[in-house]
Amino acid sequence: MFDLEKLILSRKGFDSDSGYGYSPYDPETGKYIVIPIPEDEIENRTIRYKDLKLKRNYFEDINAENMYDLIYAKSLKYSSKTKSVVKNSFAHFDPMLGECPWLKDMPMLGAFGQSEAAAGHLKGNKVGKGSIFLFYSRFIPISGRLHPLDPSASWNKGVYYIYGWLKVEKVIENYFDLPEDVINANHPHSTESDFKSRKNNTIYLAADKLFDELDIPGCGYFPRLVNRQMLSSKLHKNIPSIWRLPAFFYEDRYRPTYLNKREKAKERWLLYDDETCFVQTTGRGQEYITNLDEVGLKWIRHLFDNERN
């Protein structure tokens, strides 16, 4: 293993400050949609929420042709504040992880962008070729899908799931090094203005494969949300910021950035048994970075067990 290889848990999609809500998922089927955060127009990049076309009848009984219609669907009960943001803002559709389960007519591209302090954090922790991003978001179950006593339907404050991945093949820090397909896809970090005006603007391009020995692409979306992708602890119901992780994360060398301050370790971390630990995550942590070796790779492989069986 190389020193530069890292595992990054990266939060993306609607949250309480960016969108004033959370992305929806169907607890009966596991189907989900990650709603991109809103942004202002930059140069000629003008992807509106109406431009993000949804696959027909993706969510049963919710008639929505695009992301805008989805937000305005009565059954999802988004606030007037959320609706106003979606109406008046552009969509920051990032990461792009190839074929998307819920969108149609989207570029087959593997790219993730970051800038400002968050990008500096990635660079400072030597995130580069061979590093693996696991993207997660907070999801709210669509009401009425399951029996009211079913625990899977009762995450009223949302639940964190890993929904996608990207293994880094190349790091782009200069506009003139960008491949044309990234520019043509209107990736939200891909304009010349982005590289001039955003500090540390960086785009991470995906490798062809996640593992040499397995037929898993270098980036992608999980087709549905299942238990092995859940980060929030079922034993701490409706405190979604408390996560249940494999026990190896409890060790000092694997505790992710922002969660590894020694003076807070006792109150933040609990080793539950030989296989499990719990951690109280930070309020809006964006890029949790840890060392990646065979221990972490084994856990990542486990996330795909349901797809290979």
C-alpha positions as CSV (number, residue, x, y, z in Angstrom):
1,M,0.0,0.0,0.0
2,F,1.2,3.5,-0.7
3,D,1.3,6.3,1.9
4,L,-1.0,8.5,-0.2
5,E,-3.9,6.0,-0.1
6,K,-6.7,7.3,2.1
7,L,-10.4,6.4,2.9
8,I,-12.6,9.5,2.9
9,L,-16.2,9.5,4.2
10,S,-17.6,12.5,2.2
11,R,-21.0,14.1,3.0
12,K,-22.9,15.3,-0.1
13,G,-26.5,16.3,-0.9
14,F,-29.2,18.3,0.8
15,D,-28.8,19.1,4.5
16,S,-30.3,21.4,7.1
17,D,-28.3,24.5,5.9
18,S,-27.9,23.7,2.2
19,G,-31.5,23.0,1.0
20,Y,-33.1,23.1,4.5
21,G,-34.1,19.5,4.4
22,Y,-32.8,16.0,3.5
23,S,-33.0,13.7,0.5
24,P,-35.9,11.1,0.3
25,Y,-35.7,7.3,0.3
26,D,-38.3,4.6,0.2
27,P,-37.9,2.3,3.3
28,E,-39.9,-0.4,1.6
29,T,-37.7,-0.7,-1.6
30,G,-34.5,1.0,-0.5
31,K,-34.8,3.3,-3.6
32,Y,-33.4,6.8,-2.9
33,I,-32.6,10.1,-4.5
34,V,-29.7,12.4,-3.5
35,I,-30.8,16.0,-4.0
36,P,-27.9,18.3,-4.9
37,I,-27.3,21.4,-2.8
38,P,-28.2,24.8,-4.3
39,E,-25.6,27.2,-5.7
40,D,-25.4,30.5,-7.5
41,E,-24.7,30.7,-11.2
42,I,-21.0,30.5,-12.2
43,E,-20.1,31.6,-15.7
44,N,-22.2,29.7,-18.2
45,R,-23.0,26.8,-15.9
46,T,-26.8,26.8,-15.5
47,I,-28.1,23.5,-14.4
48,R,-31.5,24.1,-12.8
49,Y,-33.4,21.5,-10.7
50,K,-35.8,21.2,-13.6
51,D,-32.9,20.1,-15.8
52,L,-32.3,17.0,-13.7
53,K,-34.8,14.7,-15.3
54,L,-36.0,11.7,-13.3
55,K,-36.7,8.2,-14.6
56,R,-40.4,7.6,-15.1
57,N,-42.2,6.4,-11.9
58,Y,-38.9,6.0,-10.0
59,F,-40.8,6.5,-6.7
60,E,-44.1,4.7,-6.8
61,D,-47.1,7.0,-6.5
62,I,-44.9,10.2,-6.8
63,N,-45.4,11.8,-10.2
64,A,-42.3,13.9,-10.7
65,E,-40.6,14.4,-14.1
66,N,-37.6,16.2,-12.6
67,M,-35.9,17.2,-9.3
68,Y,-38.0,20.4,-9.1
69,D,-41.3,18.5,-9.3
70,L,-40.0,16.1,-6.7
71,I,-39.4,18.9,-4.2
72,Y,-42.9,20.2,-4.8
73,A,-44.6,16.8,-4.4
74,K,-47.1,17.1,-1.6
75,S,-46.3,13.7,-0.1
76,L,-42.7,14.6,0.6
77,K,-43.7,17.6,2.6
78,Y,-40.8,19.9,1.9
79,S,-41.0,23.3,3.5
80,S,-41.7,26.5,1.7
81,K,-38.1,27.6,2.4
82,T,-36.8,24.5,0.6
83,K,-39.2,25.1,-2.4
84,S,-38.1,28.7,-2.7
85,V,-34.4,27.7,-2.7
86,V,-35.0,25.1,-5.4
87,K,-37.0,27.5,-7.5
88,N,-34.4,30.3,-7.4
89,S,-31.1,28.4,-7.4
90,F,-28.9,26.2,-9.6
91,A,-28.2,22.6,-8.7
92,H,-24.6,21.7,-7.6
93,F,-24.7,18.2,-9.0
94,D,-21.5,16.7,-7.6
95,P,-20.2,14.0,-7.4
96,M,-20.9,12.6,-10.8
97,L,-20.6,8.8,-10.5
98,G,-21.6,7.4,-13.8
99,E,-25.0,5.9,-14.5
100,C,-27.4,7.2,-11.9
101,P,-30.3,5.0,-10.7
102,W,-32.8,7.9,-10.6
103,L,-31.7,10.3,-13.4
104,K,-31.9,10.0,-17.1
105,D,-29.8,11.6,-19.8
106,M,-26.9,12.3,-17.5
107,P,-23.2,12.1,-18.5
108,M,-21.3,8.8,-17.9
109,L,-18.6,10.5,-15.9
110,G,-16.7,9.7,-12.8
111,A,-15.6,13.0,-11.2
112,F,-15.8,14.7,-7.8
113,G,-14.9,18.4,-7.1
114,Q,-13.9,20.2,-4.0
115,S,-12.6,23.7,-3.2
116,E,-11.7,26.2,-0.4
117,A,-11.0,24.8,3.1
118,A,-12.5,21.3,2.4
119,A,-10.2,20.9,-0.6
120,G,-7.2,22.1,1.5
121,H,-8.1,19.5,4.1
122,L,-8.0,16.7,1.4
123,K,-4.7,18.0,0.0
124,G,-3.1,18.4,3.5
125,N,-4.0,14.8,4.3
126,K,-2.4,13.5,1.0
127,V,-5.6,12.4,-0.7
128,G,-4.5,11.3,-4.1
129,K,-4.3,8.4,-6.6
130,G,-5.6,5.2,-5.0
131,S,-7.6,6.9,-2.3
132,I,-11.3,5.9,-2.1
133,F,-14.2,8.3,-1.4
134,L,-17.4,6.8,0.2
135,F,-20.1,9.4,-0.3
136,Y,-22.9,9.5,2.3
137,S,-25.9,11.7,2.9
138,R,-28.8,12.0,5.3
139,F,-32.1,10.6,4.1
140,I,-35.7,10.9,5.3
141,P,-38.0,7.9,4.8
142,I,-41.1,8.6,2.6
143,S,-44.1,8.3,4.9
144,G,-46.8,5.7,4.4
145,R,-44.6,3.1,2.7
146,L,-44.4,0.7,5.7
147,H,-46.6,-0.2,8.6
148,P,-46.5,2.6,11.2
149,L,-44.9,0.2,13.8
150,D,-42.1,-0.9,11.4
151,P,-38.9,0.5,12.9
152,S,-37.5,1.2,9.4
153,A,-40.1,3.8,8.8
154,S,-39.5,5.7,12.0
155,W,-36.3,7.7,11.3
156,N,-38.2,11.0,11.7
157,K,-34.9,13.0,11.9
158,G,-33.3,11.2,9.1
159,V,-30.6,8.5,8.8
160,Y,-27.2,8.5,7.3
161,Y,-26.3,6.0,4.5
162,I,-23.4,5.5,2.2
163,Y,-24.8,5.8,-1.3
164,G,-21.8,6.0,-3.7
165,W,-18.0,5.6,-4.2
166,L,-15.1,6.8,-6.2
167,K,-11.5,5.5,-6.4
168,V,-9.1,8.3,-7.4
169,E,-7.1,7.8,-10.6
170,K,-6.1,11.4,-11.2
171,V,-6.2,14.7,-9.4
172,I,-6.8,17.9,-11.4
173,E,-5.7,21.3,-10.0
174,N,-5.5,23.3,-13.2
175,Y,-8.2,24.1,-15.7
176,F,-6.1,23.3,-18.7
177,D,-5.5,19.8,-17.5
178,L,-9.2,19.0,-17.5
179,P,-10.5,16.3,-19.9
180,E,-13.1,17.6,-22.3
181,D,-15.8,15.3,-21.1
182,V,-15.7,16.9,-17.6
183,I,-16.1,20.4,-19.1
184,N,-18.8,19.3,-21.5
185,A,-20.7,17.7,-18.6
186,N,-21.0,21.1,-16.8
187,H,-19.4,19.6,-13.7
188,P,-19.8,22.3,-11.0
189,H,-16.0,22.7,-10.5
190,S,-15.1,22.6,-14.1
191,T,-15.1,26.2,-15.4
192,E,-12.0,28.4,-15.8
193,S,-13.7,30.8,-13.4
194,D,-13.8,28.0,-10.8
195,F,-10.1,27.5,-10.9
196,K,-9.4,31.2,-10.8
197,S,-11.9,32.3,-8.1
198,R,-12.2,29.2,-5.9
199,K,-9.2,28.6,-3.6
200,N,-7.9,25.0,-3.9
201,N,-10.3,24.1,-6.6
202,T,-9.7,20.4,-7.3
203,I,-11.4,17.7,-9.3
204,Y,-10.8,14.0,-8.6
205,L,-11.2,11.7,-11.6
206,A,-12.3,8.0,-11.1
207,A,-10.3,4.9,-11.9
208,D,-11.6,2.3,-14.2
209,K,-12.1,-0.3,-11.4
210,L,-12.5,-0.2,-7.7
211,F,-10.6,-3.5,-7.1
212,D,-8.3,-5.2,-9.6
213,E,-9.7,-8.6,-8.8
214,L,-13.4,-7.7,-8.8
215,D,-15.7,-6.5,-11.6
216,I,-16.8,-3.3,-9.8
217,P,-16.3,0.1,-11.6
218,G,-14.1,2.8,-10.1
219,C,-17.1,4.9,-9.3
220,G,-20.9,4.4,-8.9
221,Y,-24.1,4.6,-6.9
222,F,-25.5,1.8,-4.9
223,P,-28.8,0.8,-6.5
224,R,-30.6,1.0,-3.2
225,L,-29.9,1.7,0.5
226,V,-29.4,-1.5,2.6
227,N,-28.4,-2.1,6.2
228,R,-24.7,-2.6,5.5
229,Q,-24.5,0.9,4.1
230,M,-26.2,2.5,7.1
231,L,-23.9,4.7,9.2
232,S,-26.5,5.9,11.8
233,S,-26.8,3.6,14.8
234,K,-30.1,1.7,15.2
235,L,-29.5,1.5,19.0
236,H,-29.5,5.4,19.2
237,K,-32.7,5.9,17.2
238,N,-33.3,9.4,15.9
239,I,-29.9,10.6,16.9
240,P,-28.6,10.1,13.3
241,S,-25.2,11.8,14.1
242,I,-24.3,8.8,16.3
243,W,-22.7,6.2,14.0
244,R,-22.1,2.5,14.3
245,L,-18.8,1.6,12.6
246,P,-16.6,-1.5,12.4
247,A,-14.4,-1.8,15.5
248,F,-11.2,-1.0,13.6
249,F,-12.2,2.7,13.5
250,Y,-11.8,2.8,17.3
251,E,-8.0,2.4,16.9
252,D,-6.0,5.6,16.9
253,R,-4.5,5.1,13.5
254,Y,-8.0,4.7,11.9
255,R,-9.9,7.4,13.7
256,P,-10.9,9.9,10.9
257,T,-10.0,13.6,10.9
258,Y,-12.3,15.8,13.0
259,L,-13.1,12.8,15.1
260,N,-9.6,12.0,16.3
261,K,-8.9,14.7,18.9
262,R,-7.5,12.9,22.0
263,E,-9.1,15.3,24.5
264,K,-12.5,14.3,23.3
265,A,-11.9,10.7,22.4
266,K,-13.4,9.3,25.7
267,E,-16.8,11.0,25.3
268,R,-16.9,10.7,21.5
269,W,-16.0,7.0,21.0
270,L,-17.2,3.8,22.5
271,L,-15.9,0.3,21.7
272,Y,-19.0,-1.8,22.0
273,D,-17.7,-5.3,21.2
274,D,-15.1,-7.1,19.1
275,E,-16.9,-6.0,15.9
276,T,-18.5,-2.7,16.6
277,C,-17.8,0.8,17.9
278,F,-20.0,3.9,18.2
279,V,-18.9,7.5,17.5
280,Q,-20.6,10.9,17.9
281,T,-19.9,12.7,14.7
282,T,-19.5,16.4,14.3
283,G,-22.4,18.7,13.3
284,R,-21.7,19.2,9.5
285,G,-18.6,17.1,9.0
286,Q,-17.8,17.1,5.3
287,E,-14.6,15.1,4.6
288,Y,-13.7,12.5,7.3
289,I,-10.3,11.1,6.3
290,T,-8.6,8.0,7.6
291,N,-5.7,5.6,6.6
292,L,-6.6,3.0,4.0
293,D,-5.1,-0.4,4.2
294,E,-6.3,-4.0,3.9
295,V,-8.5,-3.6,7.0
296,G,-10.4,-0.7,5.4
297,L,-10.5,-2.4,2.0
298,K,-12.1,-5.5,3.6
299,W,-14.9,-3.4,5.0
300,I,-15.4,-1.6,1.6
301,R,-15.6,-5.0,-0.1
302,H,-18.3,-6.0,2.4
303,L,-20.4,-3.1,1.3
304,F,-20.7,-4.8,-2.1
305,D,-21.6,-8.3,-0.8
306,N,-25.3,-7.8,-1.5
307,E,-24.5,-6.8,-5.1
308,R,-22.3,-9.9,-5.8
309,N,-24.7,-12.5,-4.3
